[in-house]
Amino acid sequence: DAGVIQSPRHEVTEMGQEVTLRCKPISGHDYLFWYRQTMMRGLELLIYFNNNVPIDDSGMPEDRFSAKMPNASFSTLKIQPSEPRDSAVYFCASSFPTTNTGELFFGEGSRLTVL
Amino acid sequence: GENVEQHPSTLSVQEGDSAVIKCTYSDSASNYFPWYKQELGKGPQLIIDIRSNVGEKKDQRIAVTLNKTAKHFSLHITETQPEDSAVYFCAASLYGNNRLAFGKGNQVVVIP
C-alpha cells in the first residue's frame, strides 16, 4: 500500500480564500484523523472519523473549519474563509481499530500558508 | 484532558553518544505511551510504544521506560547515528481511546 496520501503538499493562498485539503487513508483502516502542527502548539487533533462517521470534532478551532468523509477512501478538510493564523502543516492519519496496535499512520502533510 | 510535556526542547549529541528525552503526563488513567519520530518534510512515524503493564521496552538501539508513580516516561537512544536526527514526539492516552495527547516535540541533532 502507498500509505496515507495527502494533497496538496503545499498551498499558498490569500486571506479570505477557501482552502480544501484532501486525504486518502490506507485501505482497510477504519479510523481517520486530521491533525494540525504548529511551532507554538505542536500536534493538535482537530477531528477524527470511525467508519466515515465523525466521532469527535472538539478540536476544530471554529466554524470556519469543516471536515467530511463521504466514503472509506476519501476525506476533506475545508477552511472557509482562511486567515493567516491558519498557516500550519495539516496531517491526515489513519489506523486500524485500536484493539490492534493503536498505531497511527501519518501522511506527509499539507503545508498551508495564508497571506 | 491529558496534558503531555517534553524536555528538553532541543538536544544535541555527539554521534555514538546516548540521547534521552523525558515526558511527563497529567492523567493517571493514561496507560498507553507511544513515541513518534518525524523526519524533515515527513509525517510522524511510530518507533516504539509501551503500555502501563510493563516498565521498560527495548527495540535494538531504542528503549522506553515508564514510571507510573511519577507519571513520566523516557525515550533512550543509544549509539546515536546521523539518521537519528529528527523531531521526536511522545504521546499518552487511555488504550483504545483515539484521543492521543502529543507533547510539543524534541529536536534531536546528532553531530557527526
gemmi code that builds the backbone of each chain (N, CA, C; Angstrom):
import gemmi

chains = {
    "A": [
        ("ASP", (0.852, -1.192, 0.000), (0.000, 0.000, 0.000), (0.888, 1.243, 0.000)),
        ("ALA", (0.406, 2.331, -0.626), (1.222, 3.531, -0.764), (1.246, 4.357, 0.497)),
        ("GLY", (0.488, 4.017, 1.506), (0.432, 4.837, 2.699), (-0.681, 5.862, 2.579)),
        ("VAL", (-0.751, 6.738, 3.582), (-1.742, 7.797, 3.575), (-1.299, 8.867, 2.580)),
        ("ILE", (-2.208, 9.250, 1.692), (-1.858, 10.205, 0.649), (-2.612, 11.503, 0.874)),
        ("GLN", (-1.848, 12.600, 0.937), (-2.452, 13.912, 1.141), (-2.144, 14.825, -0.053)),
        ("SER", (-3.095, 15.704, -0.327), (-2.866, 16.714, -1.348), (-3.625, 17.981, -0.994)),
        ("PRO", (-3.131, 19.148, -1.390), (-1.817, 19.356, -1.982), (-0.713, 19.272, -0.929)),
        ("ARG", (0.529, 19.157, -1.311), (1.630, 19.152, -0.354), (1.906, 20.560, 0.160)),
        ("HIS", (1.715, 21.511, -0.716), (1.919, 22.914, -0.354), (0.784, 23.734, -0.933)),
        ("GLU", (0.312, 24.677, -0.120), (-0.755, 25.562, -0.593), (-0.462, 26.957, -0.067)),
        ("VAL", (-0.418, 27.918, -0.972), (-0.274, 29.318, -0.576), (-1.507, 30.043, -1.072)),
        ("THR", (-2.183, 30.722, -0.183), (-3.413, 31.393, -0.560), (-3.513, 32.726, 0.156)),
        ("GLU", (-4.460, 33.503, -0.244), (-4.657, 34.803, 0.390), (-5.808, 34.740, 1.382)),
        ("MET", (-5.695, 35.560, 2.383), (-6.728, 35.624, 3.414), (-8.104, 35.773, 2.776)),
        ("GLY", (-9.046, 35.001, 3.307), (-10.403, 35.073, 2.806), (-10.747, 34.011, 1.785)),
        ("GLN", (-9.725, 33.368, 1.219), (-9.975, 32.327, 0.227), (-10.354, 31.012, 0.898)),
        ("GLU", (-11.035, 30.173, 0.148), (-11.378, 28.826, 0.626), (-10.222, 27.879, 0.346)),
        ("VAL", (-9.943, 27.038, 1.318), (-8.877, 26.044, 1.184), (-9.473, 24.660, 1.396)),
        ("THR", (-9.151, 23.734, 0.532), (-9.597, 22.341, 0.698), (-8.390, 21.429, 0.677)),
        ("LEU", (-8.232, 20.688, 1.748), (-7.157, 19.704, 1.861), (-7.768, 18.313, 1.737)),
        ("ARG", (-7.033, 17.429, 1.086), (-7.588, 16.108, 0.780), (-6.732, 14.983, 1.354)),
        ("CYS", (-7.396, 13.879, 1.639), (-6.694, 12.749, 2.247), (-7.268, 11.434, 1.759)),
        ("LYS", (-6.375, 10.515, 1.424), (-6.770, 9.137, 1.112), (-6.125, 8.240, 2.151)),
        ("PRO", (-6.914, 7.612, 3.027), (-6.322, 6.772, 4.071), (-5.845, 5.441, 3.494)),
        ("ILE", (-5.144, 4.688, 4.318), (-4.716, 3.352, 3.933), (-5.944, 2.452, 3.856)),
        ("SER", (-6.017, 1.682, 2.788), (-7.159, 0.799, 2.579), (-7.314, -0.166, 3.755)),
        ("GLY", (-8.539, -0.267, 4.248), (-8.810, -1.174, 5.355), (-8.762, -0.532, 6.723)),
        ("HIS", (-8.245, 0.687, 6.796), (-8.210, 1.392, 8.086), (-9.591, 1.982, 8.377)),
        ("ASP", (-10.051, 1.786, 9.611), (-11.381, 2.241, 9.983), (-11.417, 3.654, 10.543)),
        ("TYR", (-10.244, 4.126, 10.992), (-10.183, 5.428, 11.642), (-9.383, 6.412, 10.784)),
        ("LEU", (-9.867, 7.655, 10.752), (-9.152, 8.717, 10.045), (-9.118, 9.944, 10.939)),
        ("PHE", (-7.929, 10.548, 11.015), (-7.688, 11.680, 11.906), (-7.144, 12.861, 11.106)),
        ("TRP", (-7.528, 14.046, 11.505), (-6.907, 15.275, 10.996), (-6.205, 15.978, 12.162)),
        ("TYR", (-4.906, 16.248, 11.957), (-4.100, 16.970, 12.946), (-3.573, 18.255, 12.323)),
        ("ARG", (-3.304, 19.224, 13.186), (-2.649, 20.452, 12.769), (-1.354, 20.589, 13.569)),
        ("GLN", (-0.271, 20.956, 12.880), (1.011, 21.111, 13.555), (1.523, 22.534, 13.401)),
        ("THR", (1.799, 23.183, 14.526), (2.430, 24.500, 14.545), (3.557, 24.474, 15.566)),
        ("MET", (4.465, 25.426, 15.445), (5.573, 25.502, 16.397), (5.055, 25.754, 17.803)),
        ("MET", (4.068, 26.631, 17.900), (3.596, 27.041, 19.224), (2.786, 25.954, 19.920)),
        ("ARG", (1.978, 25.233, 19.188), (1.013, 24.321, 19.812), (1.308, 22.851, 19.546)),
        ("GLY", (2.315, 22.573, 18.735), (2.651, 21.189, 18.451), (1.582, 20.529, 17.589)),
        ("LEU", (1.334, 19.244, 17.856), (0.350, 18.463, 17.108), (-0.988, 18.509, 17.834)),
        ("GLU", (-1.974, 19.045, 17.169), (-3.314, 19.141, 17.751), (-4.289, 18.284, 16.945)),
        ("LEU", (-5.085, 17.493, 17.637), (-6.126, 16.718, 16.966), (-7.312, 17.632, 16.673)),
        ("LEU", (-7.693, 17.690, 15.409), (-8.826, 18.523, 15.025), (-10.130, 17.729, 15.052)),
        ("ILE", (-10.118, 16.563, 14.413), (-11.322, 15.753, 14.280), (-10.908, 14.340, 13.926)),
        ("TYR", (-11.739, 13.349, 14.319), (-11.495, 12.026, 13.789), (-12.794, 11.316, 13.445)),
        ("PHE", (-12.686, 10.389, 12.516), (-13.814, 9.630, 11.973), (-13.609, 8.137, 12.269)),
        ("ASN", (-14.705, 7.452, 12.457), (-14.695, 5.995, 12.527), (-15.733, 5.484, 11.535)),
        ("ASN", (-15.284, 4.660, 10.595), (-16.201, 4.164, 9.565), (-16.978, 5.313, 8.900)),
        ("ASN", (-16.255, 6.360, 8.567), (-16.757, 7.524, 7.828), (-17.629, 8.453, 8.664)),
        ("VAL", (-17.846, 8.157, 9.919), (-18.703, 8.975, 10.778), (-17.835, 9.818, 11.700)),
        ("PRO", (-18.071, 11.154, 11.760), (-17.285, 11.981, 12.687), (-17.611, 11.609, 14.133)),
        ("ILE", (-16.582, 11.327, 14.892), (-16.762, 10.890, 16.278), (-16.485, 12.024, 17.258)),
        ("ASP", (-15.443, 12.776, 17.007), (-15.047, 13.833, 17.939), (-14.478, 14.999, 17.140)),
        ("ASP", (-15.202, 16.098, 17.126), (-14.719, 17.285, 16.423), (-14.430, 18.426, 17.394)),
        ("SER", (-14.193, 18.091, 18.638), (-13.993, 19.123, 19.657), (-12.716, 19.926, 19.438)),
        ("GLY", (-11.808, 19.420, 18.622), (-10.581, 20.144, 18.345), (-10.674, 21.102, 17.171)),
        ("MET", (-11.764, 21.094, 16.469), (-11.935, 22.012, 15.334), (-12.003, 23.437, 15.892)),
        ("PRO", (-11.126, 24.309, 15.419), (-10.979, 25.630, 16.056), (-12.252, 26.472, 16.035)),
        ("GLU", (-12.945, 26.484, 14.958), (-14.135, 27.332, 14.858), (-14.923, 26.938, 13.619)),
        ("ASP", (-16.036, 27.638, 13.423), (-16.952, 27.250, 12.342), (-16.340, 27.396, 10.953)),
        ("ARG", (-15.226, 28.073, 10.849), (-14.605, 28.205, 9.524), (-14.029, 26.878, 9.052)),
        ("PHE", (-13.845, 25.949, 9.981), (-13.278, 24.639, 9.661), (-14.391, 23.605, 9.552)),
        ("SER", (-14.311, 22.781, 8.514), (-15.248, 21.670, 8.386), (-14.524, 20.489, 7.772)),
        ("ALA", (-14.961, 19.294, 8.110), (-14.357, 18.082, 7.567), (-15.450, 17.107, 7.182)),
        ("LYS", (-15.172, 16.376, 6.109), (-16.124, 15.381, 5.634), (-15.391, 14.104, 5.264)),
        ("MET", (-16.128, 13.020, 5.302), (-15.583, 11.744, 4.850), (-16.711, 11.025, 4.100)),
        ("PRO", (-16.877, 11.308, 2.830), (-18.003, 10.765, 2.072), (-17.914, 9.267, 1.841)),
        ("ASN", (-16.696, 8.710, 1.886), (-16.539, 7.264, 1.742), (-15.255, 6.821, 2.437)),
        ("ALA", (-15.019, 5.537, 2.459), (-13.907, 4.988, 3.240), (-12.541, 5.357, 2.687)),
        ("SER", (-12.485, 5.905, 1.481), (-11.186, 6.159, 0.873), (-10.906, 7.638, 0.624)),
        ("PHE", (-11.710, 8.515, 1.227), (-11.507, 9.934, 0.924), (-12.050, 10.815, 2.039)),
        ("SER", (-11.262, 11.827, 2.387), (-11.716, 12.805, 3.371), (-11.199, 14.181, 2.958)),
        ("THR", (-11.945, 15.218, 3.332), (-11.519, 16.588, 3.074), (-11.584, 17.405, 4.352)),
        ("LEU", (-10.688, 18.366, 4.442), (-10.711, 19.380, 5.493), (-10.782, 20.722, 4.794)),
        ("LYS", (-11.815, 21.483, 5.107), (-12.038, 22.736, 4.413), (-11.958, 23.901, 5.389)),
        ("ILE", (-11.341, 24.968, 4.944), (-11.269, 26.198, 5.730), (-11.855, 27.311, 4.874)),
        ("GLN", (-12.895, 27.941, 5.387), (-13.561, 28.987, 4.639), (-14.207, 29.984, 5.585)),
        ("PRO", (-13.789, 31.239, 5.595), (-12.661, 31.815, 4.875), (-11.349, 31.584, 5.629)),
        ("SER", (-10.247, 31.474, 4.923), (-8.961, 31.243, 5.574), (-8.409, 32.548, 6.158)),
        ("GLU", (-7.592, 32.393, 7.219), (-6.955, 33.523, 7.880), (-5.474, 33.207, 8.071)),
        ("PRO", (-4.633, 34.239, 8.206), (-3.187, 33.987, 8.375), (-2.869, 33.055, 9.544)),
        ("ARG", (-3.645, 33.100, 10.605), (-3.372, 32.231, 11.764), (-3.672, 30.766, 11.490)),
        ("ASP", (-4.256, 30.464, 10.351), (-4.488, 29.071, 9.955), (-3.240, 28.450, 9.328)),
        ("SER", (-2.223, 29.261, 9.091), (-0.983, 28.757, 8.489), (-0.383, 27.690, 9.400)),
        ("ALA", (-0.157, 26.510, 8.841), (0.300, 25.360, 9.628), (0.538, 24.207, 8.668)),
        ("VAL", (1.017, 23.094, 9.213), (1.056, 21.850, 8.450), (-0.105, 20.993, 8.943)),
        ("TYR", (-0.917, 20.553, 8.029), (-2.085, 19.735, 8.365), (-1.792, 18.286, 7.970)),
        ("PHE", (-1.932, 17.410, 8.960), (-1.671, 15.996, 8.727), (-2.971, 15.196, 8.791)),
        ("CYS", (-3.047, 14.236, 7.913), (-4.079, 13.229, 7.976), (-3.408, 11.933, 8.433)),
        ("ALA", (-4.099, 11.164, 9.252), (-3.576, 9.882, 9.703), (-4.712, 8.866, 9.705)),
        ("SER", (-4.366, 7.603, 9.541), (-5.380, 6.560, 9.631), (-4.856, 5.420, 10.498)),
        ("SER", (-5.772, 4.597, 10.968), (-5.366, 3.472, 11.800), (-6.402, 2.360, 11.735)),
        ("PHE", (-5.930, 1.167, 12.119), (-6.828, 0.050, 12.343), (-7.627, 0.320, 13.609)),
        ("PRO", (-8.638, -0.476, 13.884), (-9.272, -0.386, 15.200), (-8.236, -0.536, 16.293)),
        ("THR", (-8.363, 0.216, 17.363), (-7.307, 0.251, 18.370), (-7.225, -1.029, 19.180)),
        ("THR", (-8.081, -1.968, 18.897), (-7.901, -3.282, 19.505), (-6.689, -3.980, 18.906)),
        ("ASN", (-6.181, -3.441, 17.813), (-4.940, -3.958, 17.236), (-3.744, -3.258, 17.885)),
        ("THR", (-2.998, -2.468, 17.154), (-1.790, -1.884, 17.710), (-1.972, -0.464, 18.220)),
        ("GLY", (-2.987, 0.230, 17.764), (-3.138, 1.630, 18.136), (-2.253, 2.553, 17.347)),
        ("GLU", (-1.459, 2.041, 16.394), (-0.522, 2.874, 15.648), (-1.258, 3.776, 14.675)),
        ("LEU", (-0.847, 5.037, 14.653), (-1.339, 5.990, 13.667), (-0.361, 6.030, 12.503)),
        ("PHE", (-0.896, 5.996, 11.284), (-0.080, 6.110, 10.084), (-0.357, 7.487, 9.476)),
        ("PHE", (0.659, 8.333, 9.500), (0.505, 9.705, 9.038), (0.863, 9.847, 7.565)),
        ("GLY", (0.164, 10.774, 6.904), (0.591, 11.211, 5.594), (1.755, 12.178, 5.711)),
        ("GLU", (2.200, 12.711, 4.593), (3.350, 13.610, 4.613), (2.959, 15.051, 4.892)),
        ("GLY", (1.680, 15.318, 5.004), (1.226, 16.637, 5.416), (0.960, 17.590, 4.260)),
        ("SER", (0.120, 18.574, 4.545), (-0.137, 19.679, 3.617), (0.271, 20.966, 4.319)),
        ("ARG", (1.271, 21.628, 3.760), (1.748, 22.885, 4.374), (0.927, 24.032, 3.815)),
        ("LEU", (0.183, 24.686, 4.689), (-0.690, 25.791, 4.278), (-0.098, 27.117, 4.732)),
        ("THR", (-0.009, 28.040, 3.798), (0.414, 29.411, 4.110), (-0.693, 30.351, 3.654)),
        ("VAL", (-1.218, 31.099, 4.604), (-2.266, 32.070, 4.292), (-1.670, 33.465, 4.436)),
        ("LEU", (-1.643, 34.203, 3.352), (-1.022, 35.545, 3.347), (-2.015, 36.633, 3.734)),
    ],
    "B": [
        ("GLY", (-8.501, 17.256, 30.339), (-7.932, 16.216, 29.495), (-6.456, 16.026, 29.770)),
        ("GLU", (-5.874, 15.065, 29.073), (-4.466, 14.739, 29.251), (-3.581, 15.883, 28.751)),
        ("ASN", (-2.485, 16.142, 29.492), (-1.507, 17.141, 29.108), (-0.130, 16.493, 29.154)),
        ("VAL", (0.595, 16.558, 28.052), (1.906, 15.919, 27.966), (2.967, 16.981, 27.719)),
        ("GLU", (4.039, 16.938, 28.518), (5.131, 17.885, 28.344), (6.439, 17.135, 28.078)),
        ("GLN", (7.258, 17.714, 27.201), (8.526, 17.099, 26.837), (9.696, 18.006, 27.210)),
        ("HIS", (10.809, 17.375, 27.633), (12.015, 18.119, 27.962), (13.233, 17.319, 27.502)),
        ("PRO", (14.295, 17.934, 27.029), (14.405, 19.348, 26.651), (13.769, 19.568, 25.278)),
        ("SER", (13.631, 20.785, 24.843), (13.026, 21.032, 23.546), (13.993, 20.723, 22.412)),
        ("THR", (15.276, 20.970, 22.654), (16.302, 20.659, 21.668), (17.442, 19.941, 22.362)),
        ("LEU", (17.950, 18.911, 21.711), (19.027, 18.115, 22.286), (20.065, 17.843, 21.209)),
        ("SER", (21.290, 18.236, 21.490), (22.393, 17.953, 20.569), (23.314, 16.933, 21.208)),
        ("VAL", (23.667, 15.906, 20.457), (24.555, 14.865, 20.967), (25.605, 14.529, 19.924)),
        ("GLN", (26.755, 14.090, 20.402), (27.802, 13.625, 19.505), (27.433, 12.221, 19.002)),
        ("GLU", (27.751, 11.975, 17.764), (27.495, 10.651, 17.194), (28.132, 9.586, 18.076)),
        ("GLY", (27.367, 8.556, 18.363), (27.855, 7.476, 19.209), (27.445, 7.599, 20.664)),
        ("ASP", (27.095, 8.839, 21.088), (26.631, 9.035, 22.459), (25.162, 8.648, 22.562)),
        ("SER", (24.660, 8.675, 23.804), (23.254, 8.365, 24.044), (22.429, 9.639, 24.146)),
        ("ALA", (21.160, 9.523, 23.797), (20.219, 10.642, 23.934), (19.039, 10.169, 24.767)),
        ("VAL", (18.590, 11.028, 25.660), (17.438, 10.707, 26.500), (16.451, 11.862, 26.442)),
        ("ILE", (15.212, 11.545, 26.167), (14.141, 12.540, 26.143), (13.103, 12.101, 27.166)),
        ("LYS", (12.690, 13.056, 27.991), (11.747, 12.729, 29.056), (10.416, 13.429, 28.830)),
        ("CYS", (9.338, 12.722, 29.107), (7.997, 13.288, 29.027), (7.256, 13.080, 30.334)),
        ("THR", (6.453, 14.052, 30.693), (5.564, 13.903, 31.834), (4.128, 14.013, 31.357)),
        ("TYR", (3.238, 13.322, 32.047), (1.827, 13.382, 31.682), (1.005, 13.656, 32.925)),
        ("SER", (-0.225, 14.074, 32.712), (-1.007, 14.550, 33.850), (-2.105, 13.579, 34.295)),
        ("ASP", (-2.634, 12.792, 33.382), (-3.790, 11.941, 33.692), (-3.331, 10.553, 34.135)),
        ("SER", (-3.527, 10.251, 35.389), (-3.073, 8.962, 35.922), (-3.803, 7.779, 35.299)),
        ("ALA", (-4.903, 8.034, 34.595), (-5.632, 6.942, 33.934), (-4.978, 6.525, 32.620)),
        ("SER", (-4.097, 7.343, 32.077), (-3.448, 7.003, 30.808), (-2.635, 5.739, 30.968)),
        ("ASN", (-2.715, 4.869, 29.961), (-1.989, 3.597, 30.057), (-1.312, 3.194, 28.762)),
        ("TYR", (-1.243, 4.117, 27.807), (-0.608, 3.817, 26.519), (0.285, 4.996, 26.151)),
        ("PHE", (1.577, 4.709, 25.867), (2.565, 5.772, 25.697), (3.429, 5.489, 24.467)),
        ("PRO", (3.059, 6.041, 23.322), (3.854, 5.832, 22.111), (4.854, 6.964, 21.890)),
        ("TRP", (5.871, 6.660, 21.114), (6.840, 7.666, 20.670), (6.846, 7.678, 19.145)),
        ("TYR", (6.789, 8.895, 18.586), (6.809, 9.054, 17.142), (8.034, 9.860, 16.734)),
        ("LYS", (8.589, 9.519, 15.578), (9.746, 10.219, 15.025), (9.310, 10.924, 13.747)),
        ("GLN", (9.660, 12.201, 13.642), (9.308, 12.955, 12.448), (10.566, 13.473, 11.778)),
        ("GLU", (10.823, 12.984, 10.596), (11.947, 13.465, 9.803), (11.491, 14.672, 8.982)),
        ("LEU", (12.442, 15.455, 8.536), (12.148, 16.703, 7.839), (11.259, 16.452, 6.623)),
        ("GLY", (10.147, 17.151, 6.560), (9.249, 17.039, 5.414), (8.370, 15.797, 5.401)),
        ("LYS", (8.394, 15.055, 6.488), (7.599, 13.823, 6.560), (6.581, 13.906, 7.696)),
        ("GLY", (5.667, 12.947, 7.707), (4.760, 12.838, 8.829), (5.386, 12.026, 9.944)),
        ("PRO", (4.887, 12.159, 11.168), (5.413, 11.364, 12.277), (5.218, 9.871, 12.036)),
        ("GLN", (6.158, 9.075, 12.550), (6.097, 7.628, 12.387), (6.357, 6.970, 13.729)),
        ("LEU", (5.528, 6.014, 14.086), (5.684, 5.312, 15.361), (7.009, 4.546, 15.377)),
        ("ILE", (7.776, 4.726, 16.462), (9.027, 3.976, 16.579), (8.994, 2.981, 17.738)),
        ("ILE", (8.260, 3.268, 18.764), (8.152, 2.356, 19.891), (6.993, 2.810, 20.761)),
        ("ASP", (6.370, 1.884, 21.446), (5.316, 2.251, 22.384), (5.367, 1.323, 23.587)),
        ("ILE", (4.721, 1.745, 24.643), (4.717, 0.954, 25.860), (3.357, 1.079, 26.520)),
        ("ARG", (2.914, -0.001, 27.119), (1.681, 0.054, 27.903), (2.046, -0.034, 29.377)),
        ("SER", (1.110, 0.363, 30.208), (1.448, 0.567, 31.614), (1.680, -0.727, 32.389)),
        ("ASN", (1.468, -1.868, 31.737), (1.695, -3.118, 32.460), (3.164, -3.530, 32.465)),
        ("VAL", (4.017, -2.751, 31.787), (5.459, -3.006, 31.810), (6.189, -1.708, 32.121)),
        ("GLY", (7.412, -1.847, 32.628), (8.170, -0.658, 32.985), (9.214, -0.272, 31.951)),
        ("GLU", (9.531, -1.203, 31.044), (10.570, -0.907, 30.056), (10.349, -1.776, 28.828)),
        ("LYS", (10.711, -1.212, 27.688), (10.615, -1.960, 26.433), (11.775, -1.536, 25.549)),
        ("LYS", (12.404, -2.507, 24.907), (13.566, -2.214, 24.060), (13.338, -2.714, 22.644)),
        ("ASP", (13.923, -1.975, 21.693), (13.914, -2.411, 20.306), (15.212, -1.934, 19.686)),
        ("GLN", (16.187, -2.809, 19.637), (17.518, -2.509, 19.096), (18.122, -1.329, 19.873)),
        ("ARG", (18.359, -0.182, 19.222), (19.037, 0.922, 19.909), (18.095, 1.851, 20.664)),
        ("ILE", (16.827, 1.622, 20.602), (15.895, 2.489, 21.320), (15.196, 1.722, 22.433)),
        ("ALA", (14.861, 2.449, 23.466), (14.156, 1.861, 24.601), (13.272, 2.933, 25.202)),
        ("VAL", (12.219, 2.496, 25.831), (11.339, 3.415, 26.543), (11.149, 2.888, 27.958)),
        ("THR", (11.214, 3.780, 28.929), (10.973, 3.424, 30.320), (9.779, 4.211, 30.826)),
        ("LEU", (9.052, 3.615, 31.735), (7.836, 4.229, 32.256), (7.840, 4.186, 33.774)),
        ("ASN", (7.554, 5.316, 34.386), (7.401, 5.411, 35.828), (6.001, 5.935, 36.098)),
        ("LYS", (5.070, 5.017, 36.386), (3.672, 5.417, 36.556), (3.463, 6.222, 37.825)),
        ("THR", (4.257, 5.936, 38.837), (4.102, 6.670, 40.097), (4.405, 8.142, 39.892)),
        ("ALA", (5.501, 8.403, 39.196), (5.910, 9.787, 38.952), (5.256, 10.369, 37.719)),
        ("LYS", (4.555, 9.560, 36.966), (3.890, 9.966, 35.727), (4.886, 10.555, 34.735)),
        ("HIS", (5.942, 9.804, 34.481), (6.835, 10.207, 33.408), (7.367, 8.988, 32.672)),
        ("PHE", (7.725, 9.202, 31.425), (8.296, 8.148, 30.603), (9.374, 8.760, 29.715)),
        ("SER", (10.354, 7.951, 29.371), (11.523, 8.470, 28.669), (11.883, 7.595, 27.480)),
        ("LEU", (12.436, 8.244, 26.473), (12.965, 7.559, 25.294), (14.481, 7.590, 25.386)),
        ("HIS", (15.099, 6.439, 25.211), (16.555, 6.331, 25.259), (17.034, 5.849, 23.897)),
        ("ILE", (17.956, 6.590, 23.310), (18.573, 6.179, 22.049), (20.059, 5.982, 22.328)),
        ("THR", (20.545, 4.788, 22.118), (21.973, 4.511, 22.339), (22.714, 4.513, 21.011)),
        ("GLU", (24.026, 4.731, 21.098), (24.901, 4.721, 19.906), (24.283, 5.541, 18.778)),
        ("THR", (23.998, 6.797, 19.076), (23.292, 7.634, 18.116), (24.042, 7.741, 16.790)),
        ("GLN", (23.231, 7.845, 15.726), (23.745, 7.954, 14.363), (23.115, 9.167, 13.700)),
        ("PRO", (23.731, 9.701, 12.650), (23.172, 10.895, 11.995), (21.706, 10.724, 11.592)),
        ("GLU", (21.319, 9.531, 11.226), (19.920, 9.311, 10.808), (18.930, 9.364, 11.970)),
        ("ASP", (19.451, 9.463, 13.192), (18.572, 9.647, 14.351), (18.161, 11.112, 14.509)),
        ("SER", (18.795, 12.005, 13.754), (18.426, 13.422, 13.812), (17.000, 13.588, 13.300)),
        ("ALA", (16.129, 14.126, 14.148), (14.710, 14.243, 13.819), (14.009, 14.937, 14.982)),
        ("VAL", (12.706, 15.126, 14.825), (11.873, 15.584, 15.935), (11.154, 14.364, 16.503)),
        ("TYR", (11.198, 14.225, 17.813), (10.573, 13.091, 18.489), (9.401, 13.589, 19.327)),
        ("PHE", (8.257, 12.930, 19.151), (7.049, 13.268, 19.900), (6.676, 12.127, 20.823)),
        ("CYS", (6.399, 12.458, 22.062), (5.792, 11.475, 22.941), (4.286, 11.737, 22.990)),
        ("ALA", (3.549, 10.757, 23.408), (2.098, 10.895, 23.493), (1.575, 9.988, 24.595)),
        ("ALA", (0.365, 10.270, 25.022), (-0.259, 9.457, 26.068), (-1.751, 9.383, 25.815)),
        ("SER", (-2.325, 8.263, 26.196), (-3.776, 8.125, 26.090), (-4.214, 6.915, 26.901)),
        ("LEU", (-5.505, 6.766, 26.984), (-6.087, 5.543, 27.508), (-6.166, 4.584, 26.328)),
        ("TYR", (-5.568, 3.388, 26.460), (-5.531, 2.458, 25.330), (-6.952, 2.158, 24.850)),
        ("GLY", (-7.166, 2.285, 23.554), (-8.495, 2.111, 22.990), (-9.197, 3.434, 22.784)),
        ("ASN", (-8.685, 4.488, 23.432), (-9.208, 5.835, 23.223), (-8.363, 6.487, 22.139)),
        ("ASN", (-9.016, 6.990, 21.111), (-8.261, 7.509, 19.979), (-7.718, 8.916, 20.174)),
        ("ARG", (-7.984, 9.530, 21.300), (-7.511, 10.892, 21.518), (-6.113, 10.870, 22.122)),
        ("LEU", (-5.121, 10.651, 21.265), (-3.733, 10.736, 21.701), (-3.391, 12.185, 22.011)),
        ("ALA", (-2.810, 12.430, 23.189), (-2.327, 13.767, 23.529), (-0.826, 13.780, 23.269)),
        ("PHE", (-0.381, 14.595, 22.331), (1.030, 14.658, 21.964), (1.734, 15.766, 22.744)),
        ("GLY", (3.014, 15.518, 23.039), (3.856, 16.597, 23.504), (4.236, 17.483, 22.320)),
        ("LYS", (4.959, 18.563, 22.588), (5.279, 19.507, 21.521), (6.475, 19.091, 20.688)),
        ("GLY", (7.163, 18.054, 21.090), (8.259, 17.541, 20.288), (9.626, 17.978, 20.769)),
        ("ASN", (10.606, 17.126, 20.543), (12.011, 17.427, 20.839), (12.810, 17.321, 19.551)),
        ("GLN", (13.597, 18.349, 19.272), (14.510, 18.288, 18.128), (15.797, 17.636, 18.608)),
        ("VAL", (16.142, 16.504, 18.024), (17.412, 15.838, 18.347), (18.359, 16.025, 17.171)),
        ("VAL", (19.548, 16.545, 17.469), (20.563, 16.754, 16.446), (21.775, 15.896, 16.804)),
        ("VAL", (22.129, 15.003, 15.908), (23.303, 14.155, 16.120), (24.457, 14.740, 15.319)),
        ("ILE", (25.494, 15.130, 16.027), (26.634, 15.794, 15.403), (27.667, 14.744, 14.994)),
        ("PRO", (27.997, 14.684, 13.701), (28.936, 13.647, 13.240), (30.336, 13.879, 13.801)),
    ],
}
model = gemmi.Model(1)
for chain_id, residues in chains.items():
    chain = gemmi.Chain(chain_id)
    for i, (resn, *xyz) in enumerate(residues, 1):
        res = gemmi.Residue()
        res.name, res.seqid = resn, gemmi.SeqId(i, " ")
        for name, pos in zip(("N", "CA", "C"), xyz):
            atom = gemmi.Atom()
            atom.name, atom.element = name, gemmi.Element(name[0])
            atom.pos, atom.b_iso = gemmi.Position(*pos), 0.0
            res.add_atom(atom)
        chain.add_residue(res)
    model.add_chain(chain)
structure = gemmi.Structure()
structure.add_model(model)
structure.setup_entities()
